[in-house]
Amino acid sequence: MTDYMDVIKNAVIGGKHGEIKGLVQKALAAGFDPNALINDGLIAAMDVVGKDFGTGKIFVPEMLVAAVTMKSGLDILKPLLVGDQAQSRGTVIMATVKGDLHDIGKNLVSMMLEGAGFKTIDLGVDLSVERLLDKVREIKPQVVGLSALLTTSMPEMRRVIEELGAQGIRGSIKVMVGGAPVDRTFAAKIGADGYGANAAEAVELARRFMCQ
């Protein structure tokens, strides 16, 4: 019998996005549990990808292809989950702040978070503080992830954090920030809870938040 779990895991690590849907469907037909395929196949694969990126074994293009591959498999499996199986590690809202239209980094973080078991809601780019706060009140996430690539849009991150405080909901939400011009010093200065230098770090940060 084919060990589809290892095959699926290796397909994600290798970025074989053209094969993953067929592999997942064959594994389901062979009787594999959807939840096990997600946790022991897709999520386990992205853990390896994140570690390989952190050690410099792979780079952003390889990580992006792996994340796209994982998401293709996840799209097949998630509708099959029922009841407790559908529970996530937590809910994360992702957004590129107002004045910034860049989304490659944010999209990668969103896919990596989803692959790590988080319910991830991507609100897109050029998002106003008001719109973001409306979504925070509606969705009630545990984590908000803010991205910026332009230095001119970085002050919007501070505005979001200040408004969360003004609305009395800052204490129940962890805020992580990232993007090329952002660093740990800036994150601390604006009152963010953490900074992710890359997608793998952002996932680890979100995991730590859930343990606090």
C-alpha positions in Angstrom: 0.0 0.0 0.0 1.3 3.4 -0.9 2.2 5.6 2.1 0.3 8.6 0.9 1.1 10.6 4.0 4.8 10.6 3.2 4.2 11.1 -0.5 1.9 14.1 0.2 4.4 15.6 2.7 7.3 15.2 0.2 5.1 16.7 -2.5 4.5 19.9 -0.5 8.2 20.1 0.6 9.2 19.7 -3.1 6.6 22.2 -4.3 4.9 19.8 -6.6 1.7 21.8 -7.0 0.7 20.1 -10.1 0.5 16.7 -8.3 -0.9 17.5 -4.9 -4.6 17.5 -5.6 -4.4 14.1 -7.3 -2.3 12.7 -4.4 -4.8 14.0 -1.8 -7.7 12.5 -3.7 -6.0 9.1 -4.0 -5.2 9.2 -0.2 -8.9 9.9 0.5 -10.0 7.1 -1.7 -7.6 4.8 0.1 -9.3 5.6 3.4 -7.0 8.2 4.9 -8.7 10.6 7.4 -8.8 14.2 6.2 -7.8 15.6 9.5 -4.7 13.3 9.6 -3.8 14.3 6.1 -3.9 17.9 7.1 -1.9 17.5 10.4 0.5 14.8 9.6 0.9 15.6 5.9 0.3 19.3 5.0 1.1 20.9 8.3 4.1 18.6 9.0 5.4 19.5 5.6 5.2 23.2 6.1 7.0 22.8 9.5 9.9 21.3 7.5 9.7 24.1 4.9 9.7 26.8 7.6 12.8 25.2 9.3 14.6 24.8 6.0 13.9 28.5 5.3 15.2 29.5 8.7 18.5 27.7 8.2 19.0 29.0 4.7 18.5 25.7 3.0 15.7 27.2 0.8 14.7 30.7 -0.1 11.5 32.7 -0.6 10.6 31.3 -4.1 10.8 27.7 -2.9 8.8 28.5 0.3 6.2 30.3 -1.8 5.8 27.3 -4.1 5.5 25.0 -1.2 2.9 27.2 0.4 0.8 27.3 -2.8 1.1 23.5 -3.0 0.0 23.1 0.6 -3.0 25.4 0.0 -4.1 23.4 -3.0 -4.2 20.3 -0.9 -5.9 22.1 2.0 -8.7 23.4 -0.3 -9.7 19.8 -1.0 -9.6 18.6 2.6 -11.1 21.5 4.6 -14.7 21.0 3.3 -14.5 17.4 4.5 -13.8 18.3 8.1 -16.7 18.2 10.5 -17.4 19.0 14.1 -14.3 19.2 16.3 -12.0 18.4 13.4 -12.7 21.8 11.9 -11.4 23.6 15.0 -8.3 25.7 14.4 -5.3 26.8 16.5 -6.7 30.3 16.5 -8.0 33.0 14.3 -5.6 35.5 12.6 -6.6 38.6 10.6 -4.0 39.6 8.0 -3.8 43.0 6.2 -1.5 45.3 4.3 -2.1 48.8 5.9 -3.6 51.8 4.2 -1.4 53.4 1.5 0.4 50.2 0.6 -0.6 47.8 -2.2 2.1 45.2 -1.8 0.8 41.8 -0.9 3.3 39.0 -1.8 4.8 38.8 1.7 1.3 39.0 3.3 0.0 36.3 1.1 2.8 34.0 1.9 2.4 34.6 5.6 -1.4 33.9 5.3 -0.8 30.6 3.5 1.8 29.6 6.0 -0.5 30.3 8.9 -3.3 28.4 7.3 -1.0 25.5 6.7 0.0 25.6 10.3 -3.6 25.1 11.4 -4.8 28.7 12.0 -8.0 30.1 10.6 -6.6 32.9 8.5 -8.7 35.8 7.2 -6.8 37.9 4.6 -8.4 41.4 4.4 -6.2 42.4 1.4 -4.2 45.6 0.8 -4.6 49.4 1.4 -6.8 48.7 4.4 -8.1 51.6 6.4 -7.9 51.6 10.2 -11.7 52.0 10.3 -12.3 49.0 8.1 -9.8 46.9 10.0 -11.4 47.7 13.3 -14.8 46.9 12.0 -13.5 43.4 11.0 -11.8 42.9 14.3 -15.0 43.6 16.2 -16.9 41.3 13.8 -14.5 38.4 13.7 -12.9 38.7 17.2 -9.5 37.2 16.2 -6.7 36.3 18.6 -4.1 37.8 16.4 -3.8 40.7 13.9 -1.0 40.7 11.4 0.0 43.9 9.7 2.2 44.2 6.7 3.9 47.2 5.0 6.5 47.5 2.3 6.6 51.3 2.0 8.1 53.5 4.7 5.3 56.0 4.1 2.7 53.5 5.2 4.5 52.4 8.4 2.8 55.0 10.6 -0.6 53.3 9.8 0.6 50.3 11.9 0.9 52.6 14.9 -2.6 54.0 14.2 -4.1 50.6 14.2 -2.6 49.7 17.6 -3.6 53.1 19.0 -7.2 52.7 17.8 -7.4 49.2 19.2 -6.5 50.7 22.5 -9.0 53.5 22.1 -11.7 51.0 21.4 -10.9 49.0 24.5 -10.1 45.8 22.6 -6.3 46.0 22.5 -5.9 43.8 25.6 -7.6 40.8 24.0 -5.6 40.9 20.7 -2.0 40.2 19.9 -0.6 42.4 17.1 2.4 41.2 14.9 4.0 43.4 12.3 6.3 42.7 9.3 7.5 43.9 6.0 10.9 45.0 4.5 11.2 48.4 6.2 9.9 47.0 9.6 12.2 45.8 12.3 12.0 44.7 16.0 12.9 48.2 17.2 10.0 49.8 15.2 7.7 47.0 16.4 8.5 47.7 20.0 8.3 51.5 19.5 4.7 51.3 18.2 3.6 48.8 20.9 3.2 45.7 18.7 3.4 42.4 20.5 5.9 40.9 18.1 7.8 41.2 14.8 8.2 38.5 12.1 11.2 38.9 9.8 9.7 36.4 7.4 6.8 34.0 7.0 8.3 31.2 9.1 9.0 33.6 12.0 5.4 34.9 11.8 4.0 31.4 12.1 6.2 30.7 15.2 5.2 34.0 16.7 1.5 33.2 16.2 2.0 29.8 17.8 3.7 31.5 20.8 0.8 33.9 21.2 -1.6 31.0 21.5 0.4 29.6 24.4 0.3 32.9 26.4 
